[in-house]
Amino acid sequence: MSGEHHDRRTRAADLMHLNAMVLEETEQSLHVSADERPGPAGERLHRLADAMTETAGDIAERARGLSDEVKKRGTSG
């Protein structure tokens, strides 16, 4: 893997990890807001927050895979 390609993949993985962390923080904030709103509005916010958690998990998993690929290629090539 060329150095430039390696760097781009590393940056992409780092940005994906950062995005996942931001989504998790937003999710926590949404749950707090949902707790302050009774009824259907609060329930919708909780569902939205849970969906964000799933998305953050998916992004983090993909970022780990990309990071692992970069590490693997970096040691073998």
Steps between C-alpha positions, in 0.01 A plus 500: 500500500643836405567749775241743366234229474587382852470857632161552333364178647637589842342848484171351383498254790586777746218720368256210516595437864450869574161503329391197700603673824307816405192293420525331840521839673199622303314184590558563869371855463189378320425253779524784755264712289266204460487449876384861536211451255219270602289313251546440130761774448729348760446152362593619149816664631598179679449302178705753305777482761498120484526513121797735534666250733459228239642725230793600721570133567494421128739785424736399781500139379586607146772731631651214702499283189673771301753559778569128523549483122746790510695337785501164327622641169749722676674204662481266203596733217 
